[in-house]
Amino acid sequence: MNDKDGSLEQELAEVFQGEAADLFREIESAVLDLESGSADSDGIHRLFRAVHTLKGSGAMFGLTRLASLAHELESLIEKVRELDSPPDRTLISLVLEVADRLRLLAESTEITEEDDGDLLAKMTAAVVALEDKEEEKLPCETRLISIRFKPFSKIFLSGMDPAMVLDELRAMGDLTVSIDRKELPDFWDFDPEQSYIAFNMTLKTAVSDADIEDVFLFVAEDSELVIQNLSEAEPKEKDIPVPAVARAASSARPGDAPHGESEDIRIAAPRLDSLMNLVGELVMQQARLNELGKVLKVPVLDECLEGLDRISLSLKDCVLNLRMTPIAGIFSRFRRLVRDLCAELEKEVIFEVEGGETELDKALIDGLGEPLVHLVRNSLDHGIEHPGERLKQGKSAAGLLRLSAAALEGRVEICIADDGRGIDREAVLARARERGLVDAGAELGPAEIDSLIFHPGLSTSGVVGKVSGRGVGMDVVRRQIESLAGRITLESRAGQGTRIRMSLPLTLAIVECLMVRVGQGLFALPITQVETCMDFFHEEDSRRPEHLIRFRGKALSYVVLRSFFRMHTMENLQQQVVVVRSETGFFGLVVDSLAGTQQVVIKSMGAWYDRQDGIGGATVMGDGEIAFILDVQGLWRCACTDLVQERDRAYRKNRN
């Protein structure tokens, strides 16, 4: 095999992997809809079509074990469809188990066959049980169906064989076939890779129209297909969308023209990341040109730079939109997780999802997976009670778990809420005192106690189970959310439930920042975290504690960045306070001056510097100067520690 053939094979394999992932999501979604009763009348047909497409795609790409197992699953679903009754929970579990096995077979060819036999036996037993039920139903009325099928000319190059279609029709009843050779060319013009004939068929069967249409699922869009019930007056053409994987495979063949153009194009994530990096470099170079234009002051150059500004801004917005993905993709994964955990924990839960259409940068969505899994597991294990306990408290036996998302002020807020027992603050405080995290006589408010949940290793569970109980997780969740430039807050009411909110920026690639100066240093603050700016007036007042100013009628803590970063510069008498949002409210950052706003490309500073001492990254300005991007949440925690220590020292000094 030459390099060109190997490249084509790799490209087709990538096409299959991408389309198979979509099919598995569709299968799981359809199954869970059927179990919950939320599926419409087409729910079982949607499931059948997804499995049928997966079987055909697997066979096309040489995955015979996948195709064989999918065929048996298809037969099982067909029996369910014939009965026209919803599947029970046991059957749903079997379908999900087989789907998991198919997913493994799609991802790797090295999976052993030892588990296939067990699944095949289970499906055979399920089919027999369904057939027993079918015998109890009245026999369906047989019908005579007329079918004209003329395959598209390049069907062989797409990997399809019309004979397979005929075999499936024969399995449905009594099939009669005649061949139309009118378009067959002369011998010298005959191309063995082309299809010229048409099939005129009559089928005596009791199956539904949908069953017959599914046979032509891969070929209907590009072929001539007319299906007519002979009892009807007029024939009707069936318009059945051809699966994207079949179109992609056929169009990728050498010399084959594309059939049925699709409006959607699948782009590999690394290619999109490379494009984003190039746009980021363009933004930086544009900023440097703008600085040069200010120095040269050439009118013609200024006009060109204005045009470049417009183009680069439009290009940036376009690429950012390409990276934006509906959050429903990650939300849908949790339906299966909730179902399986409820079965394991013997709990009943109604799982609701809202705001799935909210869009977020793909990089952020990828980073949300692990934190969301941990929070959902915590809600199910620690939050929602067992049915008996809930009934004793006057609640419904089934708990409620809601996962929602909404776009708010240039950010996205994701919320996980349950109606469970809430946080046992007395237990949390007792455990914190036991570990020395809180002084024995210290009095903490509800919010302060709740914040202890995020301390590493703190757990109030007396049992270490499969789901949770080791005290490992909530601190990791906070770090992961903050690594995405987000913040996380928690609200809880005893006996009523817990609500966890995560606020994230829309993107991390290119961020609008407020630029500030401290001495000779330049720093950037993400504009979405800035509340306002105001003049800083430091008044000596012995009655007022250190590092507090008045903001909107309330006391506001502040941090002097010159002192925080130990920068030895001359004091500026015209300092500014930038009010930013922290985990628990607002606080101020005292800077020497403001330097306007700027779109910056965030660059990591490496593992050693990353997120150290209030620094979250760096960027290169138009004139080549390096600006440090402030990590507001990390800076606030470091500053709080310093302020508490300073106030403790002052308190002890005054007492002495």
C-alpha positions in Angstrom: 0.0 0.0 0.0 1.5 3.3 -1.0 1.4 6.5 1.1 -1.5 7.9 -0.8 -3.6 4.8 -0.1 -2.6 4.9 3.5 -3.5 8.5 3.8 -6.9 7.8 2.3 -7.5 4.9 4.6 -6.6 7.1 7.6 -8.9 9.9 6.4 -11.8 7.4 6.0 -11.1 6.0 9.5 -11.3 9.5 11.0 -14.5 10.0 9.1 -16.0 6.8 10.6 -14.8 7.7 14.1 -16.4 11.1 14.0 -19.7 9.8 12.6 -19.7 6.8 14.9 -19.4 9.1 17.9 -22.5 11.0 16.8 -24.4 7.7 16.2 -23.6 6.5 19.7 -24.9 9.7 21.2 -28.0 9.3 19.2 -28.5 5.7 20.3 -28.0 6.6 24.0 -30.3 9.6 23.7 -33.0 7.6 22.0 -32.8 4.7 24.5 -33.0 7.1 27.5 -35.9 8.9 26.0 -37.7 5.6 25.6 -37.1 4.7 29.2 -38.2 8.1 30.5 -41.3 8.1 28.3 -40.2 11.5 26.8 -39.7 9.9 23.3 -42.3 10.8 20.6 -44.0 8.3 18.4 -40.8 8.1 16.2 -38.5 7.2 19.2 -38.1 3.5 18.5 -37.6 4.3 14.8 -35.0 6.8 15.6 -33.1 4.2 17.6 -33.5 1.6 14.8 -32.2 4.0 12.2 -29.1 4.9 14.3 -28.2 1.2 14.9 -28.9 0.4 11.2 -26.6 3.2 10.1 -23.9 2.1 12.5 -24.1 -1.5 11.2 -23.8 -0.4 7.6 -21.0 2.0 8.3 -19.1 -0.7 10.3 -19.4 -3.1 7.4 -18.3 -0.5 4.9 -15.1 0.1 6.9 -14.4 -3.6 7.4 -15.4 -3.8 11.1 -17.1 -7.2 10.8 -17.5 -7.8 14.5 -19.1 -4.5 15.1 -21.4 -5.0 12.1 -22.4 -8.5 13.3 -23.2 -7.4 16.8 -25.1 -4.3 15.6 -27.1 -6.6 13.3 -28.3 -8.6 16.3 -29.1 -5.5 18.2 -31.0 -4.3 15.1 -33.0 -7.5 15.1 -33.8 -7.1 18.8 -35.0 -3.5 18.2 -37.0 -4.7 15.2 -38.9 -7.1 17.5 -39.7 -4.3 19.9 -40.9 -2.2 17.0 -43.2 -5.0 15.8 -44.8 -5.3 19.2 -45.5 -1.5 19.2 -45.0 -1.4 23.0 -42.4 0.4 25.1 -39.4 -1.6 26.2 -39.1 -2.4 29.9 -36.1 -1.4 32.1 -34.3 -4.8 31.7 -34.4 -4.5 27.9 -33.2 -0.9 28.1 -30.3 -2.0 30.2 -29.4 -4.7 27.7 -29.5 -2.2 24.8 -27.2 0.2 26.7 -24.8 -2.7 27.5 -24.6 -3.7 23.9 -24.2 -0.1 22.8 -21.2 0.2 25.2 -19.7 -2.9 23.7 -20.2 -1.5 20.2 -18.5 1.7 21.2 -15.4 -0.2 22.3 -15.3 -2.2 19.1 -15.5 1.1 17.1 -12.6 2.6 19.0 -10.3 -0.4 19.0 -9.7 -3.5 16.9 -7.9 -5.2 19.7 -10.9 -6.0 21.9 -11.2 -9.7 22.6 -14.3 -11.6 21.6 -15.0 -13.2 25.0 -17.8 -10.8 25.9 -19.6 -10.9 22.5 -21.0 -14.4 23.1 -22.6 -13.4 26.4 -24.3 -10.4 24.8 -25.4 -12.4 21.8 -27.0 -15.0 24.2 -28.8 -12.2 26.1 -30.1 -10.7 23.0 -31.3 -14.1 21.6 -33.1 -14.7 24.9 -34.7 -11.3 24.7 -35.9 -11.9 21.1 -37.4 -15.2 22.1 -39.3 -13.5 25.0 -40.5 -10.8 22.6 -41.6 -13.4 20.1 -43.7 -15.1 22.8 -45.4 -11.8 23.4 -45.9 -11.3 19.7 -47.8 -14.6 19.4 -50.3 -13.3 21.8 -51.1 -10.4 19.4 -53.4 -10.7 16.4 -51.6 -11.3 13.1 -50.9 -8.3 11.0 -52.6 -7.8 7.6 -50.4 -8.6 4.7 -50.0 -6.0 1.9 -48.7 -6.0 -1.6 -46.0 -3.3 -2.1 -44.6 -2.2 -5.4 -40.9 -1.0 -5.3 -38.8 0.6 -8.1 -35.2 0.9 -7.2 -32.5 2.3 -9.6 -29.2 2.6 -7.7 -27.1 5.6 -8.4 -24.4 5.0 -11.0 -21.4 5.0 -8.6 -23.0 2.8 -5.9 -20.2 0.2 -6.1 -17.5 2.8 -5.5 -19.3 3.9 -2.3 -18.9 0.3 -0.9 -22.6 -0.6 -1.2 -23.9 -3.7 -3.0 -27.6 -3.5 -4.3 -27.8 -7.3 -3.7 -27.7 -6.6 0.1 -30.8 -4.4 -0.3 -32.6 -7.2 -2.1 -31.6 -9.8 0.6 -33.1 -7.6 3.3 -36.4 -7.2 1.4 -36.5 -11.0 0.9 -36.3 -11.4 4.7 -39.5 -9.3 5.0 -41.8 -11.5 2.9 -42.4 -12.9 -0.5 -40.3 -10.8 -3.0 -40.6 -10.9 -6.8 -37.8 -9.1 -8.8 -37.6 -8.1 -12.5 -34.6 -6.3 -14.0 -35.0 -3.2 -16.2 -32.0 -3.1 -18.6 -33.1 -0.2 -20.8 -30.1 2.0 -19.9 -27.6 -0.8 -20.3 -24.9 0.5 -22.7 -23.2 -1.3 -25.6 -20.4 -3.7 -24.7 -17.6 -1.4 -25.7 -19.0 1.5 -23.6 -19.6 -0.7 -20.5 -17.9 0.3 -17.3 -17.8 -2.5 -14.7 -17.6 0.0 -11.9 -20.9 1.7 -12.9 -24.4 0.6 -12.2 -26.9 0.8 -15.1 -29.9 -1.4 -14.2 -33.0 -0.8 -12.2 -35.1 -3.3 -10.1 -38.9 -3.5 -10.4 -40.2 -5.5 -7.4 -43.3 -6.5 -5.7 -43.2 -7.5 -2.0 -46.0 -9.3 -0.1 -45.4 -8.4 3.5 -46.9 -7.5 6.8 -44.1 -5.0 7.8 -44.7 -1.3 8.0 -43.7 1.4 5.5 -41.0 2.6 7.9 -39.4 -0.9 7.9 -39.2 -0.9 4.1 -37.8 2.6 4.0 -35.1 1.7 6.5 -33.7 -0.9 4.0 -32.9 2.0 1.6 -31.5 4.3 4.3 -28.0 4.5 2.8 -29.0 4.9 -0.9 -32.3 6.6 -1.1 -31.1 10.2 -1.5 -28.9 9.5 -4.6 -30.9 6.7 -6.1 -34.3 6.6 -7.9 -36.7 5.0 -5.4 -40.5 4.8 -5.6 -42.4 2.8 -3.0 -46.2 2.3 -3.6 -48.8 0.4 -1.7 -50.9 -1.1 -4.5 -54.0 -0.3 -2.6 -53.2 3.4 -2.9 -54.1 5.4 -5.9 -50.9 7.4 -6.4 -47.3 6.4 -5.9 -45.2 8.5 -3.5 -41.5 9.0 -3.7 -39.6 8.4 -0.5 -37.1 11.0 0.6 -34.8 9.3 3.1 -31.6 11.2 4.1 -28.5 9.3 3.4 -26.1 9.1 6.4 -23.2 11.5 6.4 -20.7 8.7 6.9 -21.8 7.1 3.6 -21.6 10.3 1.7 -18.2 11.1 3.1 -16.9 7.6 2.2 -18.2 7.8 -1.3 -17.0 11.3 -2.0 -13.5 10.4 -0.6 -13.0 7.7 -3.3 -10.6 8.7 -6.1 -12.4 10.0 -9.1 -15.8 9.9 -7.5 -18.0 13.0 -7.6 -19.8 13.9 -4.4 -23.4 12.9 -3.9 -25.8 14.9 -1.8 -23.7 17.8 -0.5 -24.0 18.5 3.2 -24.2 21.9 4.8 -22.1 20.8 7.7 -18.4 20.1 7.6 -16.5 18.2 10.4 -13.3 20.0 11.3 -10.6 18.2 13.4 -10.0 20.0 16.7 -6.2 20.4 16.2 -6.8 22.2 12.9 -9.2 24.6 14.6 -6.7 25.2 17.4 -4.0 25.9 14.8 -6.3 28.4 13.1 -7.0 30.1 16.4 -3.3 30.3 17.2 -2.7 32.0 13.8 -5.5 34.5 14.5 -3.9 35.2 17.8 -0.6 35.9 16.2 -2.4 38.2 13.7 -3.9 40.1 16.5 -0.5 40.7 18.1 1.1 41.7 14.9 -1.8 44.1 14.2 -1.2 45.7 17.6 2.5 46.2 16.8 1.6 47.8 13.4 -0.8 50.1 15.2 2.0 51.2 17.5 4.3 51.7 14.5 1.5 53.8 12.8 1.4 56.1 15.8 5.1 56.7 15.6 5.3 57.2 11.8 2.0 59.2 11.5 1.6 58.5 7.8 -2.1 59.2 6.6 -2.0 56.5 3.9 -0.6 53.9 6.4 -3.3 54.9 8.9 -6.0 54.2 6.4 -4.5 50.8 5.6 -4.3 50.0 9.3 -8.0 50.9 9.9 -8.9 48.5 7.1 -6.7 45.8 8.6 -8.3 46.4 12.0 -11.8 45.7 10.5 -10.7 42.6 8.7 -8.8 41.1 11.7 -11.7 41.8 14.0 -14.1 40.1 11.7 -11.8 37.2 11.2 -11.3 36.9 15.0 -15.1 36.9 15.6 -15.5 34.3 12.8 -13.0 31.9 14.2 -14.3 32.3 17.7 -17.8 31.5 16.5 -16.3 28.3 14.9 -15.1 27.3 18.3 -18.4 27.9 20.0 -20.3 24.7 20.8 -23.7 24.2 22.3 -23.3 23.0 25.9 -26.0 20.4 25.3 -23.3 18.1 23.9 -21.8 17.6 27.4 -25.1 17.9 29.3 -26.5 14.9 27.4 -23.7 12.6 28.7 -25.0 12.9 32.2 -28.3 11.2 31.5 -26.6 7.9 31.4 -24.4 8.7 34.4 -27.4 9.7 36.5 -29.3 6.6 35.4 -26.5 4.2 36.3 -25.7 5.9 39.6 -29.3 5.9 40.7 -29.4 2.1 40.1 -26.2 1.7 42.1 -27.3 3.9 45.0 -30.9 2.6 44.9 -32.3 6.1 44.6 -35.0 7.7 42.4 -34.1 10.9 40.7 -35.7 13.2 38.1 -33.0 14.6 36.0 -33.7 17.9 34.3 -31.5 19.9 31.8 -32.0 23.5 30.8 -30.2 25.9 28.6 -28.5 23.3 26.4 -28.5 25.7 23.5 -26.1 28.0 25.4 -22.8 28.2 23.5 -19.3 28.0 25.0 -15.8 27.7 23.6 -14.9 24.1 22.8 -11.7 24.3 25.0 -13.9 25.3 28.0 -16.4 22.5 27.3 -13.7 19.9 27.2 -12.3 21.2 30.5 -15.8 21.1 32.2 -16.3 17.3 31.9 -14.4 16.1 35.0 -15.7 18.9 37.4 -19.3 18.3 36.3 -19.0 14.6 36.8 -17.7 15.0 40.3 -20.5 17.5 41.2 -23.2 15.3 39.8 -21.9 12.3 41.7 -21.7 14.4 44.9 -25.3 15.5 44.5 -26.6 12.0 44.0 -24.5 10.4 46.7 -24.4 13.1 49.5 -27.3 15.4 48.5 -30.4 13.5 47.5 -31.8 11.1 50.1 -33.1 7.5 49.7 -36.8 7.3 48.8 -37.8 6.1 52.3 -35.9 9.0 54.0 -37.5 11.5 51.7 -41.0 10.2 52.3 -40.5 10.5 56.1 -39.5 14.2 55.5 -42.7 14.9 53.5 -40.8 15.0 50.2 -41.6 13.0 47.1 -39.8 9.7 46.8 -37.9 10.9 43.7 -35.4 13.6 44.1 -34.8 16.4 41.6 -31.4 17.1 40.1 -31.2 20.1 37.6 -28.3 21.0 35.4 -28.7 24.3 33.7 -26.7 26.9 31.7 -27.3 30.5 30.8 -25.4 33.4 29.1 -25.1 36.4 31.5 -23.1 39.6 30.9 -20.4 38.1 28.6 -20.0 35.0 30.7 -21.8 31.6 31.0 -23.2 30.5 34.3 -23.6 26.7 34.8 -25.7 25.6 37.8 -26.1 22.2 39.5 -29.0 22.1 41.9 -30.7 19.4 43.9 -33.5 19.2 46.5 -31.7 16.9 48.9 -30.6 17.2 52.5 -28.2 20.2 52.0 -24.9 20.7 53.7 -24.6 19.6 57.4 -22.7 22.7 58.5 -22.2 21.4 62.1 -20.5 18.3 60.8 -18.4 20.3 58.4 -17.3 22.7 61.1 -16.6 19.9 63.5 -14.5 18.1 61.0 -12.6 21.3 60.1 -11.8 21.9 63.8 -10.7 18.3 64.2 -8.2 18.8 61.4 -7.0 22.1 62.8 -8.4 24.2 59.9 -10.5 26.3 62.3 -9.7 27.4 65.8 -11.8 25.7 68.5 -13.4 29.0 69.7 -13.8 30.6 66.2 -17.3 31.5 65.1 -18.0 31.2 61.4 -20.9 32.3 59.3 -22.8 29.9 56.9 -20.9 31.1 53.8 -17.6 30.6 55.6 -18.5 27.1 56.7 -19.7 26.2 53.2 -16.3 27.4 51.8 -14.6 24.8 53.9 -16.0 22.2 51.5 -13.4 23.2 49.0 -10.5 22.5 51.4 -8.4 19.5 50.3 -9.2 16.2 52.0 -12.2 17.5 54.0 -15.0 15.0 54.1 -17.9 14.4 56.5 -18.7 11.0 55.2 -18.0 8.1 57.5 -17.9 5.6 54.8 -15.6 5.4 51.8 -17.8 4.1 48.9 -17.4 3.6 45.2 -18.9 7.0 44.5 -17.3 9.3 47.1 -16.2 9.6 50.7 -12.5 10.2 50.5 -12.6 14.0 50.7 -10.8 14.3 47.3 -12.6 16.3 44.7 -14.1 19.6 45.6 -10.7 21.3 45.9 -9.8 19.8 42.5 -13.1 21.0 41.1 -12.3 24.6 42.2 -8.8 24.4 40.8 -10.1 23.1 37.4 -12.8 25.8 37.2 -10.3 28.5 38.1 -7.8 27.1 35.5 -10.6 28.0 33.0 -10.7 31.6 34.4 -13.9 30.7 36.1 -15.3 31.0 39.6 -17.4 28.7 41.7 -19.9 29.4 44.5 -22.1 27.3 46.7 -25.4 27.9 48.4 -27.2 25.4 50.6 -30.2 25.1 52.9 -30.6 22.3 55.4 -33.3 19.9 54.2 -34.0 21.9 51.0 -31.0 21.2 48.9 -27.7 22.6 47.5 -27.0 24.9 44.5 -23.5 25.2 43.0 -22.8 27.9 40.4 -19.9 28.1 38.0 -19.3 31.3 36.1 -17.0 31.0 33.0 -15.8 33.3 30.3 -17.1 32.6 26.8 -13.6 31.9 25.5 -10.0 31.8 26.7 -8.4 32.3 23.3 -8.5 36.1 22.9 -9.8 38.1 25.8 -10.7 41.8 26.2 -8.6 43.1 29.1 -8.2 46.3 31.1 -4.6 47.2 31.1 -3.1 48.7 34.3 0.4 49.9 35.3 2.2 49.4 38.6 5.5 51.1 38.5 7.2 50.0 35.3 5.1 46.8 35.1 2.1 46.2 32.9 -0.8 44.0 33.9 -4.0 42.8 32.3 -7.4 42.2 34.0 -10.1 40.3 32.0 -12.8 42.9 31.5 -15.6 40.5 32.5 -14.1 40.4 36.0 -13.9 44.2 36.4 -16.8 46.0 38.1 -15.7 49.6 38.0 -12.7 51.9 38.4 -12.4 54.9 40.8 -9.8 57.3 42.3 -8.0 56.0 45.4 -7.9 58.3 48.4 -6.0 56.9 51.3 -7.0 58.6 54.5 -5.3 58.0 57.8 -8.1 57.1 60.3 -7.3 55.2 63.4 -10.9 54.1 63.8 -10.9 52.3 60.4 -9.1 49.0 59.9 -6.3 48.8 57.4 -7.0 48.0 53.8 -10.7 49.0 53.8 -12.3 51.8 51.7 -15.9 52.7 51.1 -17.7 51.4 48.0 -21.4 51.8 47.4 -22.0 52.6 51.0 -20.1 49.5 52.3 -16.6 48.6 53.4 -14.5 47.2 50.7 -11.2 45.4 51.1 -8.4 46.3 48.8 -4.9 45.1 47.8 -2.1 47.4 46.9 -0.5 45.6 43.9 2.8 47.4 44.4 3.1 45.9 47.9 1.7 42.5 46.9 4.3 42.0 44.1 7.1 43.8 46.2 7.8 46.3 43.5 10.1 49.0 44.8 8.8 52.1 43.0 8.0 55.6 43.9 4.6 56.1 45.4 2.0 57.5 43.0 -0.3 60.1 44.6 -2.9 59.6 41.9 -3.5 55.9 42.2 -6.7 54.2 41.0 -8.8 51.4 42.5 -10.0 48.7 40.1 -13.0 47.0 41.7 -13.1 43.3 40.7 -15.3 40.3 41.5 -14.1 37.7 43.9 -15.5 34.4 45.2 -17.4 36.1 48.0 -18.1 39.6 46.5 -16.0 42.5 45.4 -12.6 43.7 46.4 -10.2 46.5 45.1 -6.9 46.4 43.4 -4.9 49.6 43.9 -2.8 50.4 40.7 -0.7 53.3 39.7 -2.6 54.1 36.5 -5.0 52.8 33.9 -3.7 52.0 30.4 -6.9 51.5 28.4 -8.4 48.2 27.1 -6.8 45.8 24.7 -7.6 42.4 23.1 -4.9 40.1 24.3 -3.8 36.6 23.4 -3.3 34.6 26.6 0.0 32.6 26.6 0.9 30.0 29.3 4.1 30.8 31.3 4.9 27.1 31.8 4.3 24.7 34.6 6.7 26.4 37.1 5.2 29.9 36.7 1.6 28.9 35.9 -0.9 30.6 38.2 1.8 31.5 40.8 1.2 34.4 43.2 -1.8 35.9 41.4 -0.4 35.5 37.9 -2.5 33.5 35.4 -0.5 34.0 32.2 1.2 36.5 30.0 0.7 38.3 26.7 2.9 40.3 24.3 1.8 43.8 23.5 2.1 45.7 20.2 5.4 47.3 21.1 6.9 44.0 22.3 6.3 44.6 26.0 5.3 41.7 28.2 2.1 42.1 30.2 1.2 39.7 33.0 -2.4 38.6 33.2 -3.7 38.7 36.8 -5.4 35.6 38.3 -8.0 37.5 40.3 -9.2 34.5 42.4 -5.7 33.3 43.3 -4.6 36.8 44.0 -7.6 37.3 46.4 -6.9 34.1 48.3 -3.2 35.0 48.7 -4.1 38.6 49.7 -6.7 37.3 52.3 -4.0 35.2 53.9 -1.6 38.1 54.1 -4.3 40.5 55.4 -5.4 38.1 58.1 -1.8 37.6 59.3 -1.2 41.4 59.2 -4.4 42.1 61.2 -3.5 39.4 63.7 0.0 40.9 64.2 -1.6 44.4 64.7 -4.1 43.0 67.2 -1.4 41.3 69.2 0.7 44.4 69.1 -2.1 46.6 70.4 -2.9 44.1 73.2 0.7 44.1 74.3 
